[in-house]
Amino acid sequence: MKKQFKKIIYTILALTFVILGIIGIFLPILPTTPFLILAVYFSVGSCPKLHSMLLSNKYVGKDLQRWEKEKVIKHESKIKAMLLVIASFTLSMFLVHPRVELQVLLLSLCCILLVIVWRLKEKE
């Protein structure tokens, strides 16, 4: 029972991250690749068809396979992700400009995300 519940939750999470990844294709403030990496992670044991579909996708399949096998990303993807984080958080900070505490919170989150992305291994 507990195993079945976990499988259902993981399938829901995988599908949610796929949907967010697809939305990220059209909205530049949502990064596509991290959501799809999460979808691959949650679909491994819960939804083999979805897992296979993601890894065989002609647009992102090779990047996802590389991440799954080697835990590395391309340098270009890393730079794009960092630029998108900076751009989206800068825009968000301008939108909440009268609220200094929110700006500090956003700046802190931005720095944390940048450090996380910076520390990802790159493909040689």
C-alpha positions as CSV (number, residue, x, y, z in Angstrom):
1,M,0.0,0.0,0.0
2,K,2.7,2.4,1.0
3,K,4.8,1.6,-2.1
4,Q,1.8,2.1,-4.4
5,F,1.1,5.5,-2.7
6,K,4.7,6.6,-3.3
7,K,4.4,5.5,-6.9
8,I,1.3,7.6,-7.4
9,I,2.9,10.7,-5.8
10,Y,6.0,10.3,-7.9
11,T,4.0,10.0,-11.1
12,I,2.0,13.1,-10.2
13,L,5.2,15.0,-9.5
14,A,6.8,13.8,-12.7
15,L,3.8,14.9,-14.8
16,T,3.7,18.2,-12.9
17,F,7.4,18.9,-13.7
18,V,6.8,17.9,-17.4
19,I,4.0,20.4,-17.6
20,L,6.1,23.1,-15.9
21,G,8.9,22.3,-18.3
22,I,6.6,22.7,-21.3
23,I,5.3,26.0,-19.9
24,G,9.0,27.0,-19.5
25,I,9.5,26.7,-23.3
26,F,7.1,29.5,-23.8
27,L,7.8,31.6,-20.7
28,P,11.4,32.7,-20.4
29,I,11.2,33.2,-16.7
30,L,10.6,29.4,-16.1
31,P,13.7,27.3,-16.9
32,T,12.7,24.2,-18.8
33,T,15.7,21.9,-18.2
34,P,15.6,21.8,-14.3
35,F,11.9,20.9,-14.4
36,L,12.6,18.1,-17.0
37,I,15.5,16.8,-14.9
38,L,13.1,16.5,-11.9
39,A,10.6,14.8,-14.2
40,V,13.2,12.2,-15.2
41,Y,14.1,11.7,-11.5
42,F,10.5,11.1,-10.4
43,S,9.5,9.0,-13.4
44,V,12.4,6.4,-13.1
45,G,10.5,3.9,-11.0
46,S,7.0,5.3,-11.1
47,C,6.3,5.8,-14.8
48,P,8.7,4.0,-17.1
49,K,6.8,5.1,-20.3
50,L,7.2,8.8,-19.4
51,H,10.8,8.2,-18.4
52,S,11.6,6.6,-21.7
53,M,9.7,9.3,-23.6
54,L,11.7,12.0,-21.9
55,L,15.1,10.4,-22.6
56,S,14.2,9.7,-26.2
57,N,12.9,13.2,-27.0
58,K,14.7,14.6,-30.0
59,Y,15.0,18.1,-28.4
60,V,16.0,17.5,-24.8
61,G,16.7,13.7,-24.7
62,K,20.4,13.8,-25.0
63,D,20.8,16.5,-22.3
64,L,18.6,14.5,-20.0
65,Q,20.5,11.3,-20.7
66,R,23.7,13.1,-20.0
67,W,22.4,14.3,-16.7
68,E,21.0,10.9,-15.7
69,K,24.3,9.1,-16.5
70,E,27.0,11.6,-15.7
71,K,25.3,14.4,-13.7
72,V,26.8,17.1,-16.0
73,I,25.3,19.8,-18.1
74,K,26.6,21.7,-21.1
75,H,28.4,25.0,-20.4
76,E,26.0,26.9,-22.6
77,S,23.0,25.5,-20.6
78,K,24.7,26.6,-17.4
79,I,25.2,30.1,-18.6
80,K,21.7,30.4,-20.0
81,A,20.2,29.1,-16.7
82,M,22.3,31.7,-14.7
83,L,21.3,34.5,-17.0
84,L,17.6,33.5,-16.8
85,V,17.8,33.4,-13.0
86,I,19.4,36.9,-12.9
87,A,16.9,38.3,-15.4
88,S,13.8,36.9,-13.7
89,F,14.8,37.9,-10.2
90,T,15.8,41.4,-11.4
91,L,12.4,41.8,-13.0
92,S,10.7,40.5,-9.8
93,M,12.7,42.9,-7.6
94,F,11.6,45.9,-9.7
95,L,8.0,44.7,-9.4
96,V,8.2,44.7,-5.6
97,H,10.4,47.8,-5.3
98,P,8.6,49.5,-2.4
99,R,9.0,46.4,-0.3
100,V,12.6,46.3,0.8
101,E,12.2,43.1,2.8
102,L,10.9,41.3,-0.3
103,Q,13.8,42.6,-2.4
104,V,16.2,41.3,0.2
105,L,14.5,37.9,0.1
106,L,14.5,37.8,-3.7
107,L,18.1,38.8,-3.8
108,S,19.0,36.0,-1.3
109,L,17.1,33.4,-3.3
110,C,18.7,34.6,-6.5
111,C,22.2,34.2,-4.9
112,I,21.4,30.7,-3.6
113,L,20.1,29.6,-7.0
114,L,23.2,31.0,-8.8
115,V,25.5,29.2,-6.4
116,I,23.6,25.9,-7.0
117,V,23.8,26.3,-10.8
118,W,27.4,27.4,-10.6
119,R,28.4,24.3,-8.7
120,L,26.9,21.9,-11.3
121,K,29.5,20.0,-13.2
122,E,30.0,20.8,-16.8
123,K,30.5,18.5,-19.7
124,E,34.2,18.7,-20.9
